[in-house]
Structures are given as structure tokens and as C-alpha cells.
Amino acid sequence: MSDPEILDRILQTCSYRFRNLVCPNKERIANITAAKFQSEDADWTVIECTLQPNGEVKCGMTCLLQDFQEKDQ
């Protein structure tokens, strides 16, 4: 079981974004959740994707994050 205090600290140090994007590999809509630690040089990383089994992502799935920063601003 996860420690609620540790989980709360993790949630406070990250920014989260939710997007529906076309997956370039499967040519289908992927509902993704991306996270970024709160620092100037941090990158967005996909942490959840509806086209993958629960809790399974591959290499940060940067293919889904193309132009992600620009859309967020």
C-alpha cells in the first residue's frame, strides 16, 4: 500500500496535463496524461495512455509529446 504522505509530496512537485492526441503509430486517438517536475529544465513525460495497458508506457512516448509545449502555452 502506498504511503499517502509520499504520494501527496509527489503530486505537489509535478504538473499534469491531459490531452487527446493522434498516436502516429496506431493512427488512433490516444488519451494521455503527461507529467512534468516543477523545474525550468524538466521535460514532459507521458505517464498514462489509453492505447497501452494500465500503468504501461514506453520511453516517455515522446512521439505523442511533439508540439506539446507549444499547445500548452
C-alpha positions as CSV (number, residue, x, y, z in Angstrom):
1,M,0.0,0.0,0.0
2,S,1.3,3.5,-0.9
3,D,2.1,6.0,1.8
4,P,-0.4,8.9,1.4
5,E,2.2,11.4,2.6
6,I,4.7,10.3,-0.1
7,L,2.0,10.3,-2.8
8,D,0.9,13.8,-1.7
9,R,4.6,15.1,-2.0
10,I,4.9,13.6,-5.5
11,L,1.7,15.2,-6.6
12,Q,2.7,18.6,-5.3
13,T,6.1,18.5,-7.2
14,C,4.6,17.7,-10.6
15,S,2.4,19.5,-13.2
16,Y,-0.1,17.4,-15.1
17,R,-1.7,17.8,-18.4
18,F,-4.4,15.7,-20.1
19,R,-4.7,15.6,-23.9
20,N,-6.4,13.6,-26.7
21,L,-3.8,13.2,-29.5
22,V,-3.5,11.1,-32.6
23,C,-1.0,8.3,-32.0
24,P,1.4,8.2,-35.0
25,N,2.0,4.5,-34.7
26,K,-1.6,3.3,-34.3
27,E,-3.3,6.1,-36.1
28,R,-5.9,6.3,-33.4
29,I,-6.8,8.9,-30.7
30,A,-4.8,8.4,-27.5
31,N,-6.0,9.9,-24.3
32,I,-2.8,10.7,-22.5
33,T,-1.7,12.1,-19.1
34,A,1.6,13.8,-19.1
35,A,3.6,14.9,-16.1
36,K,6.5,17.4,-15.6
37,F,8.5,18.0,-12.5
38,Q,8.5,21.6,-11.4
39,S,11.9,22.8,-12.6
40,E,12.9,25.0,-15.5
41,D,14.7,22.3,-17.5
42,A,12.2,19.5,-16.9
43,D,10.6,17.8,-19.9
44,W,7.0,16.4,-20.2
45,T,6.7,12.6,-19.9
46,V,3.7,10.5,-20.7
47,I,2.7,8.6,-17.6
48,E,-0.6,7.1,-18.8
49,C,-2.0,6.3,-22.3
50,T,-5.4,4.7,-23.2
51,L,-3.8,2.8,-26.0
52,Q,-1.5,0.9,-23.6
53,P,-2.3,-1.4,-20.7
54,N,-2.8,0.3,-17.4
55,G,0.5,1.6,-15.9
56,E,2.5,0.7,-19.1
57,V,4.2,3.4,-21.1
58,K,7.3,3.2,-23.3
59,C,10.2,5.6,-23.2
60,G,8.2,8.6,-22.2
61,M,6.3,8.2,-25.5
62,T,7.9,11.3,-26.9
63,C,6.1,10.7,-30.2
64,L,2.9,11.8,-28.5
65,L,4.6,14.9,-27.0
66,Q,5.6,16.5,-30.2
67,D,4.5,20.2,-30.1
68,F,3.1,19.5,-26.6
69,Q,4.8,22.5,-25.1
70,E,3.6,24.9,-27.8
71,K,-0.1,23.7,-27.4
72,D,0.2,24.2,-23.7
73,Q,1.1,27.9,-23.9
